[in-house]
């Protein structure tokens, strides 16, 4: 039987373990499109899966990897034919469906979108779910009426994958961006991406007051917990905050005060099962609204085996920007 290389997560007595190993093609799950992944990336969720730090993986053995830029090898789906260049983000891959850290994958054709014109597979995975999520946040803020003329905005967890692309996107679109990070040594990097100012994560880490001094018209939060509570308390009247992450914790220790006294909106962002129309729009925007020179400053390229150590590093907060995986 044909085998291929993959990062496979298996159960152990102490939890789970990840290893680069051979996987049998006959053990792939059902799907109407067979892919040859060429590029992938390491997102925070991938790190959680690889390390077992959170119950991301729902079945074992599991091939890790949320994202891929891939070529269609075989298809019985009417939308796709061999040779098509496609993107896959989410849909439970690496969680409930065998994922993309592999030389072969089989998925549902309804999960795929075409690689946007003007984007290479490498660039698309430099963006990945992190950048796609950042774009969903920007689009949500725009729908809420938070444009550049409304005032400054904040991005938390700004040196990470979502945060880095959010800073680059919003600055190019004309926003004045405050970047919050726990790594002030990255201030120069964040200003190169377009941040007008860099503030310490500690400034937003204390227990939040119900209402604090109004600072930002809106924001993108990747951290959750006390950080999000503080951002909400500091958001201006009629502002909005897009929440897409929980690197600092899942709890939200806030009050109703920002919502009922300042009319602040909390916008939930979900990327894994977002409709195809939303995905296409987000990727179309990314192909035009993201400065490629800034994207290049974020990238570190690794091979498939490098996903395991980098999975640990990203969970520990040691990764700046984006990791691109050559499969």
N, C-alpha and C positions, 0 to 999 in steps of 0.2 A: 504494500500500500504506500502511496505517496505521503511523505512527511515534509514539514516546513518548520522553520525556526519561529518561535513565539515566546513572549514573556508569559509564563503560566503561573497562576496562583493556585496553590493546593492547601488543603487543611493539614494542620499539624496538631500535636498534643497541646501546644501552647497557643495555638491560634491559626495563623496562616503563614505561608512562605511563598516568595516569588523567585522564579529562576528562569533563565534563558535556556530553552530546551527544545526538543523536537516534538511536534504535535502531528497527529495523524489526520489526514484530510477527511477520512470517513467519520471522524468525530465532530466535524463542524455541524452547527445547528442549521435548521431549515431556513430557507430563503430563496428568492427567485433571481438573485444577482450574486455572482461570484466576483470578488474584487482581488486585485493585486495592490495592496497598500504600498505607497512609495514614500510618503512622508507622514509623520505624525508629530505629536507634541506632548509635553508633560504639563498637565493642569494640576491644580491643588487636589481635585477629586481623584486624579490618577495617583497622586502621592498617598492619599488616604487608602486607596485600594492596595497599593503595593506594600505599604507598611502595616496594614491592618489596624491603623489608628482609629478607624471608624468603620461601622458595619456597611461599607459601600458594596462589597461583593456579596451577592445573594445566592450564588451556587458555586460549587467547586467540582472539578477544576474549572478555572476561569482564565481566559486570555484577557489581560488588562488592555487598557487603551480606549479612550472616549472618542478620539478624533482620527480622521485620515483624509488625506488627498490620495486618490487611488485611480487606477485604470480598470475599467470593466473587462473581465476575462470571459465571462459567459452570462447570458441573461435570457430569462423567459418573460421578463417584464416588458410591457409594450413601450415604455419610455426610454429604455436603455438598450444599447447594443455593444458588442465587443469593441474596445478601443476608446469608448467614451471616457472623458476625464471628469471625475465627480468628487464631491465633498460629502463627508458624513460627520455629523456632530451629535453626540448623545444617543437618544432613543434606547437607553439602557445598555448600550455597548460597554463592556468592561464591568457591568453590574449584574444584569440578568441575561444578557446575550453576549456571546464570545466577541471580544473586542479587537482592536486595531493594531496592537503591538505584535504584528505577525506578518509573514510573507504571503498569507492568503486569508481571506475572510468571506463569509457568506451572510448576506443580509437581505432585508426586504427592500425592493426597489422604491417603495413609497417613502423610504427614509432618506433618499439621496437628492441632492441638487447638483446641477451642472457647475463645474468650476467657472467662476465668473470671467468674462473676457478681460484680459490685461493682468490677471493674477496667475503666477506660477503656483504649482503645488507646494513648493517650499514656502513662498510668501503666504499662501493660504494657511499653512500650518504654523508659521510664525505668528499669525493672527489667532487661529484655533478657536476653541470654545471660549477662551478668556476674552479674546478680542471681539468675537461675535456677541458675547454677553455684554461687553462694554458698549457696543453699538446698540443693543436692545435698550440699555439704560439711557443712552442719549436720545433715542427715539421716544422713549416714555416721557422724558423731561420735556421734549419738544411738544408732545401731545398735551402736556399739562400747562403749556404756555410759558415755559422757562427758556427764554431765548437769551442771547448775549446781552441785550439791552436791559435785562431785568436786574443785573448785578453780578457780583462774583459767585462762583460755585466752588464746592469742595469735593475732592476725591480722596477717600481714605484707603489705606493699604496701597499707597500710590506707587511704591517701587515693585509691587508684584505684577503678575501678568495682566489681570483685568485693569488694575490701577494705572499701569504704564500706558496701556493703549487708550484708556479713558482720558488721561492727561493729554496725550498727543492728539486725539480726536477733538476734544473740546477746545483746545487752544487753536487748532487750525480753523475750527468753526467760528472763532471769534470770542469765545468765553475767556474771562479772567479767572484762572484756575489757581486755587489754593490746594497744595498737595500735602497730605498728612502721611507721615511715615514713622516707623520705629527705627529707621536706619538713616539718621541725619547725615552720615557719610555719603549718602546717595543724593545729596542736595544738588550737586552739579549736574548729575545725570537727569534729575527731574526737571531742572531748569532748562536743560538742553531739549527736553521733550516739550517744553512750552509752559511749565508752571511759573506763575507770577511770583509765588512765595511758597516756601516749604515750612510746615509747622510740625512740631514733635508730636508723636502719637500720645505721649504722656499728657499733653494739653487737653486731650479728649478722653482720658482714661478714668478720671475721678467720677464718683457717683454724680449723675446729672441732676441739675436743678429742674424743677418743672418748666420754668422759662428762664433763659439766660439772655444776654445781650444779643440782639439780632446781628448776624454777620453775613450769612450767605442766602442768595436767592434760591439755591438748590444744591443738590449734591448727588454723588454716586458713592454708596457705601459698600465695601467688600468685607467689613470686619464684624458687624453686628454688636451685640452686647452693649457695654457702656459707651463705646464709641458712637454707635448709631443713636443711642439715647441723647448724648451730648449734641450731636449734629442736629437732631430734631429740635432740641431746646434752643438752638442758636439760629434756626432757619427763619428768614424774614416772613412777614405777613404775606400769605398767599403763595408761599414757596412750596417746593416739592423735593423729596429725596427718593431716589431709586435705590432699593436694597437688593443686593444680589449675592451676598456672601456671609460666611459665619466663621472667619478665621479666628476671631476673638471670642466666639461663643454663640450659642443659639438663643440664649435668653435676651429679653429686651426690657431692661429695668427703667421704664419711662412712665409718664402719666398721660392723661388725655389732654393736658393743657395746650401743647402745641397745636393740636387738631381743632379744639373748640374755641381757643382764644386767639389764635393767629391764622386759622384756616389752612394749616400746613397739610400737605398730602404725603402719605407714605406709599410709594409705588413698588409693588412686588414684582421682581423680574425672574422669570423661569425660562431656561434655555433648552432643557433636555427634550421636551415633547412639544415645543412651539410649532405652530402650523407652518406648512411649507411656504405659504405666501409671505409670512413674517420673516422666515429664514432668507428667502430670496431677496426681499427688500433690504434686510440687514447686510447681507453679503454684497449686494449691489452698491450700497452706501460705503461699505468698507473699501471696495475697489476704487472709489473716487475720493472719499473724504479723509483717508488716512495717508499721511505723508510717508512715502516709502523710505526716505532718508532717515526719518525718525524711527521707523520700524527696524531698519537695519541696525540702529544703535542698541536695540533691545535684545538682539538674537545671540544665542549660543547654540552651536550645532553639536549634536551627540549621535552616537550610533545606537542600535537597538539595545545592546547590553548596558548602555549607560542609563537607561530608564530606571534601573533598580536603585543605584546610589542617588540619582537625582530625585527619585520619588521620596526618599528620606529627607534629602536636603530641602525640597520645596515645602514639606510639612513643617520643618524646623525654621522656616522663614529665611533660608539662606540663598534663595534664588532671586536674582534681579531680572526683571523683564521676562523674556520668552525663551523657552527651550525648543529647538527644532530637532526632530528625530529622523535621521536617514535610515529607512528600513532596507 
